[in-house]
Structures are given as structure tokens and as C-alpha cells.
Amino acid sequence: MPEQDDRDAPSPRGTHDPAETEAERRRRRARFLRELAEARALRDRVQPRRAKAARLRHAMRMRTFRW
């Protein structure tokens, strides 16, 4: 993770930094979502039975959801 320098001083949630541009916020969000997906993929590889059960639960939820 080469881009960890801006994690040293995170701004508290709910405060809006006027110097932060929309592009910086989107970049930060994209990096967070990438890391989250990577963590989920790792968890799925490490715990395949739990991942399969989660997939089946999700499929059941989607089948029973009324549009």
C-alpha cells in the first residue's frame, strides 16, 4: 500500500475540509472501496465455507425480494 501517508491524520467524520476537492474525495473513496473488496476477497479465500453460505443467503434474499 504505497499511498498510506494521508492516513496518518484522518479528519474526523462529519467535518468538511474546504481544501479537499471533490476529485480528492472520490479518489479516497475509490481507494477505500478497492481495499474493502480486496479484504472481502481475502476473507472469502481464507473461509470458503462461510463465503459460500453468505453467497447462498444473498441469493435467497434476492429471490424473495419483490421489485
N, C-alpha and C positions, 0 to 999 in steps of 0.2 A: 504494500500500500504506500506508494510514494507521496500521496497528497494528504498526509496526516498533520501538516503543520498548522492548518486552521482549526483543528480540533482542540488545540491546547486551551483556547479561551472561547468556549462557546457562549453565545449570547443567551440569556435566559428566555424561556419560551414566553411568547406573548408581547415581548418588546420588539418594536420595529426599528431597525437601524436605517436611518435615512440614507446613509452612504452605500448601503447594499442595493445593487441594481436588481432588476427583475431577472436578468440573464444569470447573475451570480446565484440568486436563489434557485433558479431552475437547474443550474449545474450542481449545486449542493444536493438538491432533491434527487436528481438523476443518479448521483453517486450513492446516495443513501439507498435508493431502490435497487441499484445494482448489487450493493453489498448485502442487502436483505435477501435478494434472490439467490445470491451465492451461498449465504448461510442456510437458506432452506434446502438448496440442492445438497449441501454437505450433510445436513441432518437426514435428508432422505437416503443418502448413500450409507450413512452410518446406522440408521434404524429403518431398514427396508420394510419390516412388518408394520411398524407404526405408520410409515408413509403410505403403504397400501391401504390400511384401514382408513386413513384420512381421505385418500382418493375415493374409496367406496362411499364414505359418509357424504363427501361433497357431491358425488354423482347422485346419491339418493336425494339430497336436498334439491338438486337441480331438476330431478324428475318430478318431484312433488310440488315444485314452485309453480304457482299459477300466474301466467302472464297477463 
